[in-house]
Amino acid sequence: MDYEFPPAALFKTISHCRRCEQTPRIDGHLGEWSSAFALPPLHELGGGRGYANLSMGWDERGLYVAAEVPRVEPVVVNRQNPAAGDALELFIDTRAGQTGHRATQFCYHLWALPGGGAGRRNAVIWQTPIRRAMRRSAPLAAGDTRVSAQQDAESYGLEVALDADALLGLEARPGARIAVAIVMHDVHNGRQFWGTTRDFPYERDPSTWGMVELVDGPAPKV
């Protein structure tokens, strides 16, 4: 369906990110991610295509993101141009100001690839500067991020962990709000957006990212 303007421009969503009772093992196996951590399919608001299942959690140690992507063929990665291969692109604003249109020292942009490390098989993650930032975030150290991926006959799983102490401005507590945008890149299925859309300049404007509230306790029963 074609829209004269993006439906996401009409309102802001607030998604819940639930506290993990146990810190996830970052090993690429997603069995410990229950449906309580699933992110809502915001891509449907704009008629976008969805193929990956996205999950997010938190605890006092950090933020955690997981993606399950259907895949029969081996993953394809491109370290020099990650958007041309299979990748998870992650944007985070730990203060979620949502008023300015330029990134600050609280904004982070990371790429996670399900391969391309040692032997071109291990998952890799790195931080990259945000264009036109008013003030850039400090570089994350190697130990501040963790990533792992595993592929089976039908899909691959990708897990990312970010150290809470390394993310300037993050308050790891119930009720805290952050802004998040996730773009899945897939050589077969194209791009899937969460928290933003292709119609917005999400690469440089944190006000276009989705609002996420950290919450405690079990998911409500439906």
TORPA-43575 format. One record per residue (C-alpha): residue number from 1; residue in one letter; x, z, y. Coordinates in nm, 2 decimals. Example, Ala and Ser with C-alpha at 12.3 -4.5 7.8 and 13.67 -1.06 7.14 Angstrom:
# TORPA-43575
<r><i>1</i><aa>A</aa><u>1.23</u><w>0.78</w><v>-0.45</v></r>
<r><i>2</i><aa>S</aa><u>1.37</u><w>0.71</w><v>-0.11</v></r>
***
This chain:
# TORPA-43575
<r><i>1</i><aa>M</aa><u>0.00</u><w>0.00</w><v>0.00</v></r>
<r><i>2</i><aa>D</aa><u>0.13</u><w>-0.09</w><v>0.35</v></r>
<r><i>3</i><aa>Y</aa><u>0.09</u><w>0.16</w><v>0.63</v></r>
<r><i>4</i><aa>E</aa><u>0.11</u><w>0.09</w><v>1.01</v></r>
<r><i>5</i><aa>F</aa><u>0.31</u><w>0.41</w><v>1.04</v></r>
<r><i>6</i><aa>P</aa><u>0.45</u><w>0.66</w><v>0.78</v></r>
<r><i>7</i><aa>P</aa><u>0.19</u><w>0.91</w><v>0.66</v></r>
<r><i>8</i><aa>A</aa><u>0.46</u><w>1.18</w><v>0.67</v></r>
<r><i>9</i><aa>A</aa><u>0.46</u><w>1.14</w><v>1.05</v></r>
<r><i>10</i><aa>L</aa><u>0.12</u><w>1.30</w><v>1.06</v></r>
<r><i>11</i><aa>F</aa><u>0.21</u><w>1.64</w><v>0.92</v></r>
<r><i>12</i><aa>K</aa><u>0.49</u><w>1.86</w><v>0.79</v></r>
<r><i>13</i><aa>T</aa><u>0.49</u><w>1.99</w><v>0.43</v></r>
<r><i>14</i><aa>I</aa><u>0.63</u><w>2.32</w><v>0.32</v></r>
<r><i>15</i><aa>S</aa><u>0.74</u><w>2.33</w><v>-0.04</v></r>
<r><i>16</i><aa>H</aa><u>0.83</u><w>2.65</w><v>-0.24</v></r>
<r><i>17</i><aa>C</aa><u>1.18</u><w>2.70</w><v>-0.39</v></r>
<r><i>18</i><aa>R</aa><u>1.15</u><w>2.99</w><v>-0.65</v></r>
<r><i>19</i><aa>R</aa><u>1.41</u><w>3.25</w><v>-0.72</v></r>
<r><i>20</i><aa>C</aa><u>1.60</u><w>3.22</w><v>-1.05</v></r>
<r><i>21</i><aa>E</aa><u>1.59</u><w>3.53</w><v>-1.26</v></r>
<r><i>22</i><aa>Q</aa><u>1.91</u><w>3.41</w><v>-1.42</v></r>
<r><i>23</i><aa>T</aa><u>2.17</u><w>3.19</w><v>-1.25</v></r>
<r><i>24</i><aa>P</aa><u>2.14</u><w>2.84</w><v>-1.41</v></r>
<r><i>25</i><aa>R</aa><u>2.42</u><w>2.72</w><v>-1.63</v></r>
<r><i>26</i><aa>I</aa><u>2.55</u><w>2.41</w><v>-1.46</v></r>
<r><i>27</i><aa>D</aa><u>2.60</u><w>2.20</w><v>-1.77</v></r>
<r><i>28</i><aa>G</aa><u>2.36</u><w>1.90</w><v>-1.73</v></r>
<r><i>29</i><aa>H</aa><u>2.12</u><w>2.04</w><v>-1.99</v></r>
<r><i>30</i><aa>L</aa><u>1.78</u><w>2.10</w><v>-1.82</v></r>
<r><i>31</i><aa>G</aa><u>1.61</u><w>2.31</w><v>-2.08</v></r>
<r><i>32</i><aa>E</aa><u>1.62</u><w>2.63</w><v>-1.87</v></r>
<r><i>33</i><aa>W</aa><u>1.44</u><w>2.46</w><v>-1.58</v></r>
<r><i>34</i><aa>S</aa><u>1.07</u><w>2.54</w><v>-1.62</v></r>
<r><i>35</i><aa>S</aa><u>0.79</u><w>2.37</w><v>-1.44</v></r>
<r><i>36</i><aa>A</aa><u>0.78</u><w>2.66</w><v>-1.19</v></r>
<r><i>37</i><aa>F</aa><u>1.09</u><w>2.51</w><v>-1.02</v></r>
<r><i>38</i><aa>A</aa><u>0.96</u><w>2.15</w><v>-1.00</v></r>
<r><i>39</i><aa>L</aa><u>0.95</u><w>2.00</w><v>-0.66</v></r>
<r><i>40</i><aa>P</aa><u>0.61</u><w>1.85</w><v>-0.57</v></r>
<r><i>41</i><aa>P</aa><u>0.60</u><w>1.46</w><v>-0.58</v></r>
<r><i>42</i><aa>L</aa><u>0.61</u><w>1.41</w><v>-0.20</v></r>
<r><i>43</i><aa>H</aa><u>0.70</u><w>1.05</w><v>-0.25</v></r>
<r><i>44</i><aa>E</aa><u>0.33</u><w>0.99</w><v>-0.33</v></r>
<r><i>45</i><aa>L</aa><u>0.23</u><w>1.07</w><v>0.03</v></r>
<r><i>46</i><aa>G</aa><u>0.38</u><w>0.74</w><v>0.14</v></r>
<r><i>47</i><aa>G</aa><u>0.31</u><w>0.54</w><v>-0.17</v></r>
<r><i>48</i><aa>G</aa><u>0.67</u><w>0.55</w><v>-0.27</v></r>
<r><i>49</i><aa>R</aa><u>0.78</u><w>0.50</w><v>-0.63</v></r>
<r><i>50</i><aa>G</aa><u>0.88</u><w>0.80</w><v>-0.84</v></r>
<r><i>51</i><aa>Y</aa><u>1.08</u><w>0.81</w><v>-1.16</v></r>
<r><i>52</i><aa>A</aa><u>1.30</u><w>1.12</w><v>-1.14</v></r>
<r><i>53</i><aa>N</aa><u>1.18</u><w>1.48</w><v>-1.20</v></r>
<r><i>54</i><aa>L</aa><u>1.33</u><w>1.70</w><v>-0.93</v></r>
<r><i>55</i><aa>S</aa><u>1.37</u><w>2.08</w><v>-0.95</v></r>
<r><i>56</i><aa>M</aa><u>1.52</u><w>2.34</w><v>-0.71</v></r>
<r><i>57</i><aa>G</aa><u>1.59</u><w>2.71</w><v>-0.73</v></r>
<r><i>58</i><aa>W</aa><u>1.78</u><w>2.98</w><v>-0.56</v></r>
<r><i>59</i><aa>D</aa><u>1.93</u><w>3.33</w><v>-0.60</v></r>
<r><i>60</i><aa>E</aa><u>2.17</u><w>3.54</w><v>-0.40</v></r>
<r><i>61</i><aa>R</aa><u>2.46</u><w>3.34</w><v>-0.53</v></r>
<r><i>62</i><aa>G</aa><u>2.34</u><w>2.99</w><v>-0.42</v></r>
<r><i>63</i><aa>L</aa><u>2.11</u><w>2.70</w><v>-0.42</v></r>
<r><i>64</i><aa>Y</aa><u>2.05</u><w>2.49</w><v>-0.73</v></r>
<r><i>65</i><aa>V</aa><u>1.91</u><w>2.13</w><v>-0.76</v></r>
<r><i>66</i><aa>A</aa><u>1.84</u><w>1.95</w><v>-1.09</v></r>
<r><i>67</i><aa>A</aa><u>1.72</u><w>1.59</w><v>-1.16</v></r>
<r><i>68</i><aa>E</aa><u>1.60</u><w>1.44</w><v>-1.48</v></r>
<r><i>69</i><aa>V</aa><u>1.62</u><w>1.06</w><v>-1.47</v></r>
<r><i>70</i><aa>P</aa><u>1.49</u><w>0.83</w><v>-1.74</v></r>
<r><i>71</i><aa>R</aa><u>1.77</u><w>0.61</w><v>-1.86</v></r>
<r><i>72</i><aa>V</aa><u>1.84</u><w>0.42</w><v>-2.19</v></r>
<r><i>73</i><aa>E</aa><u>2.15</u><w>0.23</w><v>-2.06</v></r>
<r><i>74</i><aa>P</aa><u>2.47</u><w>0.42</w><v>-1.96</v></r>
<r><i>75</i><aa>V</aa><u>2.49</u><w>0.54</w><v>-1.60</v></r>
<r><i>76</i><aa>V</aa><u>2.65</u><w>0.32</w><v>-1.34</v></r>
<r><i>77</i><aa>V</aa><u>2.85</u><w>0.48</w><v>-1.06</v></r>
<r><i>78</i><aa>N</aa><u>3.03</u><w>0.35</w><v>-0.75</v></r>
<r><i>79</i><aa>R</aa><u>3.25</u><w>0.61</w><v>-0.59</v></r>
<r><i>80</i><aa>Q</aa><u>3.33</u><w>0.38</w><v>-0.29</v></r>
<r><i>81</i><aa>N</aa><u>2.97</u><w>0.29</w><v>-0.23</v></r>
<r><i>82</i><aa>P</aa><u>2.76</u><w>0.56</w><v>-0.41</v></r>
<r><i>83</i><aa>A</aa><u>2.43</u><w>0.41</w><v>-0.29</v></r>
<r><i>84</i><aa>A</aa><u>2.50</u><w>0.10</w><v>-0.50</v></r>
<r><i>85</i><aa>G</aa><u>2.50</u><w>0.30</w><v>-0.82</v></r>
<r><i>86</i><aa>D</aa><u>2.33</u><w>0.60</w><v>-0.98</v></r>
<r><i>87</i><aa>A</aa><u>2.35</u><w>0.90</w><v>-0.75</v></r>
<r><i>88</i><aa>L</aa><u>2.18</u><w>1.20</w><v>-0.60</v></r>
<r><i>89</i><aa>E</aa><u>2.21</u><w>1.22</w><v>-0.22</v></r>
<r><i>90</i><aa>L</aa><u>2.14</u><w>1.57</w><v>-0.08</v></r>
<r><i>91</i><aa>F</aa><u>2.08</u><w>1.68</w><v>0.28</v></r>
<r><i>92</i><aa>I</aa><u>2.04</u><w>2.05</w><v>0.37</v></r>
<r><i>93</i><aa>D</aa><u>1.98</u><w>2.22</w><v>0.71</v></r>
<r><i>94</i><aa>T</aa><u>2.02</u><w>2.60</w><v>0.65</v></r>
<r><i>95</i><aa>R</aa><u>1.85</u><w>2.69</w><v>0.97</v></r>
<r><i>96</i><aa>A</aa><u>1.57</u><w>2.43</w><v>0.95</v></r>
<r><i>97</i><aa>G</aa><u>1.54</u><w>2.41</w><v>1.33</v></r>
<r><i>98</i><aa>Q</aa><u>1.34</u><w>2.09</w><v>1.30</v></r>
<r><i>99</i><aa>T</aa><u>1.35</u><w>2.04</w><v>1.68</v></r>
<r><i>100</i><aa>G</aa><u>1.67</u><w>1.85</w><v>1.75</v></r>
<r><i>101</i><aa>H</aa><u>1.73</u><w>1.50</w><v>1.63</v></r>
<r><i>102</i><aa>R</aa><u>2.11</u><w>1.54</w><v>1.57</v></r>
<r><i>103</i><aa>A</aa><u>2.28</u><w>1.74</w><v>1.30</v></r>
<r><i>104</i><aa>T</aa><u>2.45</u><w>2.07</w><v>1.37</v></r>
<r><i>105</i><aa>Q</aa><u>2.71</u><w>2.29</w><v>1.20</v></r>
<r><i>106</i><aa>F</aa><u>2.42</u><w>2.41</w><v>0.97</v></r>
<r><i>107</i><aa>C</aa><u>2.36</u><w>2.07</w><v>0.83</v></r>
<r><i>108</i><aa>Y</aa><u>2.52</u><w>1.93</w><v>0.51</v></r>
<r><i>109</i><aa>H</aa><u>2.53</u><w>1.59</w><v>0.34</v></r>
<r><i>110</i><aa>L</aa><u>2.65</u><w>1.57</w><v>-0.02</v></r>
<r><i>111</i><aa>W</aa><u>2.67</u><w>1.30</w><v>-0.29</v></r>
<r><i>112</i><aa>A</aa><u>2.65</u><w>1.39</w><v>-0.66</v></r>
<r><i>113</i><aa>L</aa><u>2.73</u><w>1.12</w><v>-0.92</v></r>
<r><i>114</i><aa>P</aa><u>2.65</u><w>1.16</w><v>-1.29</v></r>
<r><i>115</i><aa>G</aa><u>2.99</u><w>1.01</w><v>-1.37</v></r>
<r><i>116</i><aa>G</aa><u>3.31</u><w>0.89</w><v>-1.21</v></r>
<r><i>117</i><aa>G</aa><u>3.53</u><w>1.19</w><v>-1.25</v></r>
<r><i>118</i><aa>A</aa><u>3.82</u><w>1.23</w><v>-1.49</v></r>
<r><i>119</i><aa>G</aa><u>3.80</u><w>0.95</w><v>-1.73</v></r>
<r><i>120</i><aa>R</aa><u>3.50</u><w>0.82</w><v>-1.53</v></r>
<r><i>121</i><aa>R</aa><u>3.27</u><w>1.03</w><v>-1.74</v></r>
<r><i>122</i><aa>N</aa><u>3.25</u><w>1.37</w><v>-1.57</v></r>
<r><i>123</i><aa>A</aa><u>3.00</u><w>1.42</w><v>-1.28</v></r>
<r><i>124</i><aa>V</aa><u>3.15</u><w>1.45</w><v>-0.93</v></r>
<r><i>125</i><aa>I</aa><u>3.02</u><w>1.59</w><v>-0.60</v></r>
<r><i>126</i><aa>W</aa><u>3.16</u><w>1.57</w><v>-0.25</v></r>
<r><i>127</i><aa>Q</aa><u>3.06</u><w>1.64</w><v>0.11</v></r>
<r><i>128</i><aa>T</aa><u>3.05</u><w>1.37</w><v>0.37</v></r>
<r><i>129</i><aa>P</aa><u>3.00</u><w>1.39</w><v>0.75</v></r>
<r><i>130</i><aa>I</aa><u>2.67</u><w>1.32</w><v>0.91</v></r>
<r><i>131</i><aa>R</aa><u>2.67</u><w>1.04</w><v>1.16</v></r>
<r><i>132</i><aa>R</aa><u>2.61</u><w>1.12</w><v>1.53</v></r>
<r><i>133</i><aa>A</aa><u>2.62</u><w>1.50</w><v>1.45</v></r>
<r><i>134</i><aa>M</aa><u>2.62</u><w>1.72</w><v>1.76</v></r>
<r><i>135</i><aa>R</aa><u>2.84</u><w>1.96</w><v>1.57</v></r>
<r><i>136</i><aa>R</aa><u>2.98</u><w>1.90</w><v>1.22</v></r>
<r><i>137</i><aa>S</aa><u>2.96</u><w>2.16</w><v>0.94</v></r>
<r><i>138</i><aa>A</aa><u>3.28</u><w>2.30</w><v>0.81</v></r>
<r><i>139</i><aa>P</aa><u>3.42</u><w>2.13</w><v>0.49</v></r>
<r><i>140</i><aa>L</aa><u>3.31</u><w>2.29</w><v>0.17</v></r>
<r><i>141</i><aa>A</aa><u>3.60</u><w>2.40</w><v>-0.06</v></r>
<r><i>142</i><aa>A</aa><u>3.62</u><w>2.27</w><v>-0.41</v></r>
<r><i>143</i><aa>G</aa><u>3.49</u><w>2.60</w><v>-0.56</v></r>
<r><i>144</i><aa>D</aa><u>3.19</u><w>2.60</w><v>-0.33</v></r>
<r><i>145</i><aa>T</aa><u>3.01</u><w>2.33</w><v>-0.53</v></r>
<r><i>146</i><aa>R</aa><u>2.96</u><w>2.26</w><v>-0.89</v></r>
<r><i>147</i><aa>V</aa><u>2.80</u><w>1.96</w><v>-1.07</v></r>
<r><i>148</i><aa>S</aa><u>2.74</u><w>1.85</w><v>-1.43</v></r>
<r><i>149</i><aa>A</aa><u>2.56</u><w>1.58</w><v>-1.61</v></r>
<r><i>150</i><aa>Q</aa><u>2.45</u><w>1.50</w><v>-1.96</v></r>
<r><i>151</i><aa>Q</aa><u>2.29</u><w>1.18</w><v>-2.10</v></r>
<r><i>152</i><aa>D</aa><u>2.09</u><w>1.14</w><v>-2.42</v></r>
<r><i>153</i><aa>A</aa><u>1.90</u><w>0.85</w><v>-2.56</v></r>
<r><i>154</i><aa>E</aa><u>1.61</u><w>0.86</w><v>-2.31</v></r>
<r><i>155</i><aa>S</aa><u>1.74</u><w>1.02</w><v>-1.99</v></r>
<r><i>156</i><aa>Y</aa><u>2.02</u><w>1.19</w><v>-1.81</v></r>
<r><i>157</i><aa>G</aa><u>2.02</u><w>1.53</w><v>-1.65</v></r>
<r><i>158</i><aa>L</aa><u>2.21</u><w>1.62</w><v>-1.33</v></r>
<r><i>159</i><aa>E</aa><u>2.26</u><w>1.97</w><v>-1.20</v></r>
<r><i>160</i><aa>V</aa><u>2.41</u><w>2.08</w><v>-0.87</v></r>
<r><i>161</i><aa>A</aa><u>2.50</u><w>2.43</w><v>-0.75</v></r>
<r><i>162</i><aa>L</aa><u>2.60</u><w>2.52</w><v>-0.39</v></r>
<r><i>163</i><aa>D</aa><u>2.76</u><w>2.86</w><v>-0.31</v></r>
<r><i>164</i><aa>A</aa><u>2.54</u><w>3.06</w><v>-0.08</v></r>
<r><i>165</i><aa>D</aa><u>2.83</u><w>3.22</w><v>0.10</v></r>
<r><i>166</i><aa>A</aa><u>2.98</u><w>2.88</w><v>0.18</v></r>
<r><i>167</i><aa>L</aa><u>2.66</u><w>2.74</w><v>0.35</v></r>
<r><i>168</i><aa>L</aa><u>2.68</u><w>2.85</w><v>0.71</v></r>
<r><i>169</i><aa>G</aa><u>2.35</u><w>2.99</w><v>0.83</v></r>
<r><i>170</i><aa>L</aa><u>2.19</u><w>3.03</w><v>0.49</v></r>
<r><i>171</i><aa>E</aa><u>1.98</u><w>3.34</w><v>0.43</v></r>
<r><i>172</i><aa>A</aa><u>1.93</u><w>3.38</w><v>0.06</v></r>
<r><i>173</i><aa>R</aa><u>1.62</u><w>3.59</w><v>0.07</v></r>
<r><i>174</i><aa>P</aa><u>1.24</u><w>3.54</w><v>0.02</v></r>
<r><i>175</i><aa>G</aa><u>1.08</u><w>3.40</w><v>0.32</v></r>
<r><i>176</i><aa>A</aa><u>1.38</u><w>3.21</w><v>0.45</v></r>
<r><i>177</i><aa>R</aa><u>1.33</u><w>2.85</w><v>0.53</v></r>
<r><i>178</i><aa>I</aa><u>1.56</u><w>2.55</w><v>0.50</v></r>
<r><i>179</i><aa>A</aa><u>1.52</u><w>2.18</w><v>0.55</v></r>
<r><i>180</i><aa>V</aa><u>1.60</u><w>1.95</w><v>0.26</v></r>
<r><i>181</i><aa>A</aa><u>1.60</u><w>1.58</w><v>0.19</v></r>
<r><i>182</i><aa>I</aa><u>1.68</u><w>1.42</w><v>-0.15</v></r>
<r><i>183</i><aa>V</aa><u>1.74</u><w>1.05</w><v>-0.22</v></r>
<r><i>184</i><aa>M</aa><u>1.78</u><w>0.94</w><v>-0.57</v></r>
<r><i>185</i><aa>H</aa><u>1.96</u><w>0.61</w><v>-0.61</v></r>
<r><i>186</i><aa>D</aa><u>1.91</u><w>0.42</w><v>-0.94</v></r>
<r><i>187</i><aa>V</aa><u>2.05</u><w>0.08</w><v>-1.03</v></r>
<r><i>188</i><aa>H</aa><u>1.73</u><w>0.00</w><v>-1.22</v></r>
<r><i>189</i><aa>N</aa><u>1.46</u><w>0.18</w><v>-1.02</v></r>
<r><i>190</i><aa>G</aa><u>1.59</u><w>0.17</w><v>-0.67</v></r>
<r><i>191</i><aa>R</aa><u>1.55</u><w>0.47</w><v>-0.44</v></r>
<r><i>192</i><aa>Q</aa><u>1.32</u><w>0.77</w><v>-0.47</v></r>
<r><i>193</i><aa>F</aa><u>1.27</u><w>0.99</w><v>-0.16</v></r>
<r><i>194</i><aa>W</aa><u>1.19</u><w>1.36</w><v>-0.15</v></r>
<r><i>195</i><aa>G</aa><u>1.14</u><w>1.54</w><v>0.19</v></r>
<r><i>196</i><aa>T</aa><u>1.17</u><w>1.22</w><v>0.39</v></r>
<r><i>197</i><aa>T</aa><u>1.10</u><w>0.85</w><v>0.37</v></r>
<r><i>198</i><aa>R</aa><u>1.28</u><w>0.52</w><v>0.41</v></r>
<r><i>199</i><aa>D</aa><u>1.09</u><w>0.48</w><v>0.74</v></r>
<r><i>200</i><aa>F</aa><u>1.28</u><w>0.77</w><v>0.90</v></r>
<r><i>201</i><aa>P</aa><u>1.65</u><w>0.79</w><v>1.01</v></r>
<r><i>202</i><aa>Y</aa><u>1.71</u><w>1.06</w><v>0.76</v></r>
<r><i>203</i><aa>E</aa><u>2.08</u><w>0.99</w><v>0.74</v></r>
<r><i>204</i><aa>R</aa><u>2.14</u><w>1.14</w><v>1.08</v></r>
<r><i>205</i><aa>D</aa><u>1.82</u><w>1.32</w><v>1.19</v></r>
<r><i>206</i><aa>P</aa><u>1.75</u><w>1.67</w><v>1.03</v></r>
<r><i>207</i><aa>S</aa><u>1.41</u><w>1.69</w><v>1.19</v></r>
<r><i>208</i><aa>T</aa><u>1.29</u><w>1.43</w><v>0.94</v></r>
<r><i>209</i><aa>W</aa><u>1.38</u><w>1.64</w><v>0.64</v></r>
<r><i>210</i><aa>G</aa><u>1.12</u><w>1.84</w><v>0.45</v></r>
<r><i>211</i><aa>M</aa><u>1.07</u><w>2.21</w><v>0.49</v></r>
<r><i>212</i><aa>V</aa><u>1.14</u><w>2.44</w><v>0.20</v></r>
<r><i>213</i><aa>E</aa><u>1.06</u><w>2.81</w><v>0.18</v></r>
<r><i>214</i><aa>L</aa><u>1.25</u><w>3.04</w><v>-0.06</v></r>
<r><i>215</i><aa>V</aa><u>1.00</u><w>3.25</w><v>-0.25</v></r>
<r><i>216</i><aa>D</aa><u>1.02</u><w>3.53</w><v>-0.51</v></r>
<r><i>217</i><aa>G</aa><u>0.81</u><w>3.61</w><v>-0.81</v></r>
<r><i>218</i><aa>P</aa><u>0.66</u><w>3.39</w><v>-1.08</v></r>
<r><i>219</i><aa>A</aa><u>0.47</u><w>3.07</w><v>-1.00</v></r>
<r><i>220</i><aa>P</aa><u>0.09</u><w>3.12</w><v>-0.95</v></r>
<r><i>221</i><aa>K</aa><u>-0.12</u><w>3.03</w><v>-1.25</v></r>
<r><i>222</i><aa>V</aa><u>-0.34</u><w>2.72</w><v>-1.22</v></r>
***
